[in-house]
Amino acid sequence: MLLTTATNRALALPEIVFEILACLEAQAELCPQQIQASLRACSLVSRTWFFDANIFLYRTPYIRNGRGSENKVNALVRTLTTTNRGLYVRSLSRCKLELWEMFSSLDKLFEPCPRLSSISLCFRSGEQGHLMEPFETEAFRTLDSTIAQGMAHIQELDLTSVSINSVDKDDTTYADAALNCISACTRLHKLVTTRADWSNIRTISKHLTDLSISFLAPPDLKTSVALAPSLVNLTSLHLHHAPQAIPAHDFSRVLAQYCRSLTMLDICPETITTQALETLVLHNPGLVSIYLRNCPDVYTAAVLKHPPQNLEFFDMGTVDSQLILMALAACPKLTSTGKSSPRNNNTVEFWQSFLEKARQIQELHVERWSDFHSKDLFFNTVLPKLGPQLVRIWFGWRDLLGCDELQQVLTSCDRLQVLRAPVKGNGQNLVRCFKVVESRSRLREVRLFGDNVKFCDDDKRRMQRFLPVLCSFST
């Protein structure tokens, strides 16, 4: 009875089952044959259908190629609702659809998947007969009641690929379709969209907390003021600019006056003025993360006029070296300066001043050695000083780490938990680098990539045996 209850609870949470089975499968390969059989016998779900179901249920289902879409949706629903899979279908919360003619059949997903709360709509850009064909046949412009009712439960909507990027199509059709989709999602918490035309937007969910958008045509001042009451709960704002787009200064100026709960801010100079940025930072003292993309120095200076005392991440880009030092001094909880690098005065003296003020830094982004004056300065001065306090270190793809350099990073960073690095050398030598720190390693995620690096299966198993973390290898 207890086993049945536990199994039913597990079946209601497919993510947990997947994690359990993934762990068992990973460990089974490292065990003697008898133990392998026992581990695999612990599966809570029949292996005959588990791996098929996993495609749809444990990762976001991605329904591809929308031609003949009604048949495809019907086949998908039939596949998912047979035998015990119905338990998983009802737990399904995320779905990604590649739509060409599929939208009219979308209602067939909402009935068997009542918990569907996150949906991504996408198409193959540039192909003949892409998603925009059904737009022209009014599929998106006039939602039927079943689809509208299903969309009303959506909390996360990704329209990244639903964009105005084809010169031979009617731009108005795209804009109306996307806005109609947004207005139907009355419980929307997170919206991700690119090349958006909001010149005619009328309504948006009052529950919205996370907005990531790049504008092609932002709302004017009057429309922005009308939208503002629905955007006061924003905690995360990613405001970007599409090429050849109209600046979104009116929209951001209104947000600066209304938003009071932001913790994450990601902007570029085409979307906000320095005055609006200064106001936005002043009104949101709880900001934890600020990312300035390709912004002049005056934008960093605007942030530092009212530096958020809880700021942990501040990527200033390439700026005057004194601004980096000012940020370290003004933000006592700053643990990462992202990819910030000095445009001038990139000298040994500057890095000595940086190290004196960087006692709280726990994350380091190394895009290129020249950002640190020289490779020798990084390994001989910066790494020995910062290494013992670093928790995460990210190396860009431009400069490959040799085995000796990788080993120096690992031995210098006792607290390191996350490592992303481009490497060169053979798999066996790279594995030996990690073997050196096996007994005291705190690593929980390792991502290695590079040119002509060969990791055979034995190398991967050997590393995962003594370094039980999430590892990925790519070339």
Secondary structure as GFF3:
##gff-version 3
##sequence-region A 1 475
A	DSSP	alpha_helix	2	11	.	.	.	ID=ss1
A	DSSP	alpha_helix	14	28	.	.	.	ID=ss2
A	DSSP	alpha_helix	33	41	.	.	.	ID=ss3
A	DSSP	alpha_helix	47	57	.	.	.	ID=ss4
A	DSSP	beta_strand	62	63	.	.	.	ID=ss5
A	DSSP	alpha_helix	69	80	.	.	.	ID=ss6
A	DSSP	alpha_helix	85	89	.	.	.	ID=ss7
A	DSSP	beta_strand	94	98	.	.	.	ID=ss8
A	DSSP	three_ten_helix	103	105	.	.	.	ID=ss9
A	DSSP	alpha_helix	107	110	.	.	.	ID=ss10
A	DSSP	beta_strand	118	122	.	.	.	ID=ss11
A	DSSP	alpha_helix	132	136	.	.	.	ID=ss12
A	DSSP	alpha_helix	145	151	.	.	.	ID=ss13
A	DSSP	beta_strand	156	159	.	.	.	ID=ss14
A	DSSP	alpha_helix	171	184	.	.	.	ID=ss15
A	DSSP	beta_strand	190	197	.	.	.	ID=ss16
A	DSSP	beta_strand	210	217	.	.	.	ID=ss17
A	DSSP	alpha_helix	221	227	.	.	.	ID=ss18
A	DSSP	three_ten_helix	228	230	.	.	.	ID=ss19
A	DSSP	beta_strand	236	241	.	.	.	ID=ss20
A	DSSP	alpha_helix	249	258	.	.	.	ID=ss21
A	DSSP	beta_strand	264	267	.	.	.	ID=ss22
A	DSSP	alpha_helix	274	283	.	.	.	ID=ss23
A	DSSP	beta_strand	289	292	.	.	.	ID=ss24
A	DSSP	alpha_helix	297	305	.	.	.	ID=ss25
A	DSSP	beta_strand	313	315	.	.	.	ID=ss26
A	DSSP	beta_strand	318	319	.	.	.	ID=ss27
A	DSSP	alpha_helix	321	330	.	.	.	ID=ss28
A	DSSP	beta_strand	341	342	.	.	.	ID=ss29
A	DSSP	alpha_helix	348	357	.	.	.	ID=ss30
A	DSSP	beta_strand	363	366	.	.	.	ID=ss31
A	DSSP	three_ten_helix	369	372	.	.	.	ID=ss32
A	DSSP	alpha_helix	375	377	.	.	.	ID=ss33
A	DSSP	pi_helix	378	382	.	.	.	ID=ss34
A	DSSP	alpha_helix	383	386	.	.	.	ID=ss35
A	DSSP	three_ten_helix	387	389	.	.	.	ID=ss36
A	DSSP	beta_strand	392	395	.	.	.	ID=ss37
A	DSSP	alpha_helix	403	412	.	.	.	ID=ss38
A	DSSP	beta_strand	418	422	.	.	.	ID=ss39
A	DSSP	alpha_helix	427	436	.	.	.	ID=ss40
A	DSSP	three_ten_helix	438	440	.	.	.	ID=ss41
A	DSSP	beta_strand	445	449	.	.	.	ID=ss42
A	DSSP	alpha_helix	457	466	.	.	.	ID=ss43
A	DSSP	beta_strand	470	474	.	.	.	ID=ss44
###
